[in-house]
Amino acid sequence: MRILYLIPARKGSKRLPGKNIKKLLDKPLITYTIEFALTNKKDDDELCISTNDEEVLKLMTELGIHVPFIRPEELATDTANSYDVIIHALEYYESINKYFDAVLLLQPTSPIRNQEDFDNLIKFYSKYIDMVVSVKTVKDNPYFNLFEENNLGFLEKCITINFQRGQDVPAVYAYNGSMYLMNVNSLKKTCIINFKKVIKSVMPGERSVDIDTREDWELAEFYIKNNKNIIKKV
């Protein structure tokens, strides 16, 4: 299986300006994800940093990483979506006769991964599914303690099946934002939100930090400091 490792890193974070190159402990945030990709990619795979950020481009030059294109500005706005960024990258490589079986989208804002996480992703993948995605188990549950407001202003359970104890409800999962291993054939047929054949790969909470706020940043620092073996380094 030939994989395109795609790391999206657009300019313009509102809450944490410049976060992709901001140092998380001893190195820029995006470096954690790049090291993870380089550790696992095979010779016929490709690493692609999709960015319009001059500072990210400068860092890639310092790291000796080739950036094949500058992401178009229309794909770097607040309203641009990941699917369009993925298709743009695939179309670029196809224009130079490089084709892939799967795309592994790695968000730089999720810096904490280990080798087991990657191995599970590969283990669960097959050409017959649309995607394997990293998830976390969530405590709040629509069968038990999640509610919606009805037309009268009263709270009602999201799913009205009666469970008396929290331990009896089905487990529910949330995408943790870290890894999306997607079938290229599926991507060419429909956008990601329409995928039907999706397999989960569960990651624990300490490796499911998606950095969006200062609090997320501090939490990531805590987990990295206290779990030295969770980052797979080159």
Secondary structure, DSSP 8 states (H G I E B T S, - for coil): --EEEEEE--S--SSSTTTTTSEETTEEHHHHHHHHHHHH--TT-EEEEE---HHHHHHHHHHT--------GGGSSTT--HHHHHHHHHHHHHHTT---SEEEEE-TT-----HHHHHHHHHH--TTSSEEEEEEE-S--TTTT-EEE-TTS-EEESS----SSGGGS---EEEEEEEEEEEHHHHHHS-GGG---EEEEE--GGG-----SHHHHHHHHHHHHH-TTSS---
